Amino acid sequence: MDSKLKKMARIGYVAKATVYGIMGILTFMAAFNMGGQKSSNLQVIEFLEKQPFGNALLVLIGLGLLCYSAWRFIQAIKDPENIGDDKEGKGKRVAYFISAVLYLGLAVFAFMQLINAGSSGGGSGGGLTGTLGVVIFAVIGLGLVVASIFQFKKAKTKEFLKDFGFDSITDEKKRKTIKNTGYLGLIARGIIFGILAYIFIRGAIESNTSDIKGTTDAFSFLQESQYGSWLMGLVAAGFVCYSIYVFMLARYRKFKA
């Protein structure tokens, strides 16, 4: 595989890891009243904008997210690692394409913030009404069910270790870091995707499609349950683990071609 493409992928992983890390830390702090806030991807962008040298941070994260989006588009369309065209391969490539679109949108939002054209977002967006809203919510909900199952399956089968050429890693500390953060991070993502799937499908059934839902709503769902702060804190910590795992991908990922 072309070295420039590998470098682009690694830069993209760093940007994604940064977003998840900030999201997890802010939400963990909010869970235990240490400041922070329940966060989504969009709120992470807004958080960065408010920091010293915020515009520079937005440029860096925006460019990094563009790299990640481009890498996912290339994986979906050109298949540089020969994932294949069988049923499983097509499923992965469709997932990569959806991921590419989502992270492209996040990159665009970061650049919009730079020109003061972004809108504040806490995981909720413009409303959808009528039959169209119900259909869209149902489709999103079912897609999130698949995404949630995929995260749990990836954690259970330890498929995520293949990206590292795990058997060839001899450093025990590195092995434990990759294995434990990947496992916990994927479970945390699976939980959030599952909760969002429930929220969207319930909205479709009840024809309550007035607001688009996001990660913040899933964290709120956890917080409002029994032992809510602890549950939200644990899942937020899982997001931090996922961030560490993606940083490890940026550094140690083995490309197949």
C-alpha positions in Angstrom: 0.0 0.0 0.0 1.2 3.5 -0.8 3.0 5.1 2.1 1.1 8.4 1.7 -2.2 6.5 2.1 -0.9 4.9 5.3 0.2 8.2 6.6 -3.2 9.7 5.8 -4.9 6.8 7.6 -2.7 7.2 10.7 -3.4 11.0 10.9 -7.1 10.2 10.6 -6.9 7.7 13.5 -5.3 10.3 15.7 -8.1 12.8 15.0 -10.8 10.2 15.7 -9.0 9.1 18.9 -8.8 12.7 20.0 -12.6 13.2 19.5 -13.5 10.1 21.5 -11.0 10.9 24.2 -12.4 14.4 24.8 -16.0 13.1 24.6 -15.2 10.4 27.2 -13.4 12.7 29.6 -16.0 15.5 29.5 -18.8 13.0 30.1 -17.0 11.1 32.8 -16.4 14.5 34.6 -20.1 15.3 34.3 -21.1 11.9 35.7 -19.4 12.7 39.0 -20.0 16.4 39.2 -16.4 17.4 38.4 -17.4 19.8 35.7 -17.5 18.7 32.1 -20.7 17.9 30.2 -22.4 15.0 28.5 -20.9 15.2 25.1 -21.4 14.3 21.4 -19.0 14.7 18.5 -20.4 18.1 17.7 -19.9 19.3 21.3 -16.3 18.2 21.2 -15.8 20.5 18.2 -17.4 23.4 20.1 -15.3 22.6 23.2 -12.1 22.8 21.1 -13.2 26.1 19.6 -13.4 27.7 23.1 -9.9 26.7 24.1 -6.8 28.8 23.7 -5.7 28.7 20.1 -9.2 27.3 19.4 -9.1 28.1 15.7 -5.8 26.3 15.2 -7.2 23.3 17.1 -10.2 23.3 14.8 -8.1 23.4 11.7 -6.0 20.5 12.9 -8.9 18.4 14.0 -10.8 19.2 10.8 -7.9 18.2 8.6 -7.5 15.0 10.6 -11.1 14.1 10.3 -10.9 14.8 6.5 -8.0 12.3 6.4 -10.1 9.7 8.3 -13.1 10.2 6.1 -10.9 9.9 3.0 -9.4 6.7 4.3 -12.8 5.2 4.9 -14.0 6.2 1.5 -11.0 4.6 -0.1 -11.5 1.4 2.0 -15.2 1.3 0.9 -14.6 2.0 -2.8 -11.1 0.9 -3.8 -10.6 -1.8 -1.2 -6.8 -1.4 -0.8 -6.6 -4.2 1.8 -8.6 -6.7 -0.3 -11.5 -7.1 2.0 -13.4 -8.6 -0.9 -16.9 -8.7 -2.4 -18.4 -11.6 -0.5 -21.3 -10.9 1.9 -19.1 -10.1 4.9 -16.7 -7.9 2.8 -19.6 -5.9 1.3 -21.0 -5.4 4.7 -17.8 -4.0 6.0 -17.4 -1.7 3.0 -20.9 -0.3 3.4 -20.1 0.3 7.0 -16.9 2.1 6.0 -18.8 4.2 3.5 -21.3 5.3 6.2 -18.5 6.1 8.6 -16.8 8.2 5.9 -19.9 10.2 5.4 -20.4 10.8 9.1 -16.8 11.9 9.7 -16.9 14.1 6.6 -19.9 15.8 8.1 -18.0 16.3 11.4 -15.0 17.7 9.5 -17.3 20.1 7.7 -18.9 21.2 11.0 -15.4 22.0 12.4 -14.6 24.2 9.4 -18.0 25.8 9.6 -17.2 26.8 13.2 -14.1 28.6 12.0 -16.3 30.9 9.8 -19.0 31.2 12.5 -21.5 29.3 10.4 -21.8 26.3 12.6 -24.9 25.7 14.7 -24.7 24.7 18.3 -25.4 21.0 18.8 -25.8 18.8 21.7 -26.8 15.7 19.8 -30.1 17.1 18.7 -30.8 18.7 15.4 -33.7 19.7 13.2 -37.0 17.9 13.5 -38.6 15.5 11.2 -42.4 15.1 10.9 -45.0 12.8 9.4 -44.4 9.5 7.7 -41.0 10.6 6.4 -39.8 11.2 10.0 -41.1 7.8 11.1 -39.4 6.0 8.2 -36.0 7.8 8.7 -36.1 7.1 12.5 -36.9 3.4 11.9 -34.1 3.0 9.3 -31.6 4.8 11.6 -32.7 2.7 14.5 -32.3 -0.6 12.6 -28.9 0.5 11.3 -27.8 1.3 14.9 -29.0 -2.2 16.0 -26.7 -3.7 13.4 -23.9 -1.4 14.5 -24.3 -2.3 18.1 -24.3 -6.0 17.4 -21.2 -5.6 15.3 -19.3 -3.8 18.1 -20.2 -6.6 20.6 -19.3 -9.3 18.0 -15.9 -7.6 17.3 -15.2 -7.5 21.0 -16.2 -11.1 21.6 -14.3 -12.6 18.7 -11.3 -10.2 19.3 -11.4 -9.5 15.5 -10.0 -6.0 16.3 -6.6 -7.6 17.2 -6.0 -8.6 13.5 -5.3 -5.0 12.6 -2.2 -5.1 14.7 -0.7 -8.4 13.6 -1.3 -9.2 17.3 0.5 -12.5 17.4 3.7 -10.9 16.2 3.7 -8.3 19.1 6.2 -9.5 21.8 5.9 -6.5 24.2 3.5 -7.7 26.9 2.5 -4.2 28.1 1.6 -3.3 24.5 -0.4 -6.4 24.1 -2.4 -5.8 27.2 -3.0 -2.2 26.3 -4.3 -3.0 22.9 -6.4 -6.0 24.0 -8.0 -4.4 27.1 -8.7 -0.9 25.7 -10.1 -2.3 22.5 -12.3 -4.8 24.3 -13.7 -2.2 26.8 -14.0 0.5 24.1 -16.0 -1.6 21.7 -18.3 -2.7 24.5 -18.9 0.9 25.4 -19.6 1.8 21.8 -22.0 -1.2 21.5 -23.9 0.0 24.6 -24.3 3.5 23.2 -25.3 2.3 19.8 -27.8 0.0 21.4 -29.4 2.7 23.5 -29.6 5.0 20.5 -31.2 2.2 18.5 -33.9 1.9 21.2 -34.4 5.7 21.3 -34.8 5.9 17.5 -37.1 2.8 17.1 -39.3 4.0 20.1 -39.5 7.4 18.4 -40.6 5.8 15.2 -43.2 3.6 16.9 -44.6 6.6 18.9 -44.3 9.0 15.9 -42.1 11.2 18.1 -39.6 12.3 15.6 -39.4 16.0 16.5 -35.6 15.9 17.3 -32.7 14.0 15.9 -31.0 12.1 18.7 -27.3 11.7 19.4 -24.7 10.5 21.9 -25.7 13.0 24.5 -29.2 11.6 24.5 -27.8 8.1 25.1 -25.7 9.3 28.0 -28.8 11.1 29.4 -30.7 7.8 29.1 -28.0 6.1 31.2 -27.9 8.9 33.8 -31.6 8.7 34.3 -31.5 5.0 35.1 -30.8 3.4 38.4 -27.2 3.9 39.4 -27.2 6.4 36.5 -24.1 8.4 37.3 -22.0 5.2 37.8 -23.4 3.7 34.5 -22.7 6.9 32.6 -19.3 7.2 34.1 -18.4 3.6 33.2 -19.5 4.0 29.6 -17.6 7.3 29.4 -14.5 5.6 30.7 -15.1 3.0 28.0 -15.0 5.8 25.4 -11.6 6.9 26.9 -10.4 3.3 26.5 -11.6 3.3 22.9 -9.7 6.5 22.3 -6.5 4.9 23.6 -7.2 1.9 21.4 -7.5 4.1 18.3 -4.3 5.9 19.2 -2.7 2.5 19.3 -4.1 1.9 15.8 -2.5 5.2 14.6 0.8 4.0 15.9 0.9 0.2 15.4 -1.7 -0.7 12.8 -0.5 -3.2 10.2 -1.8 -2.6 6.7 -2.5 -5.7 4.7 -1.3 -4.5 1.3 
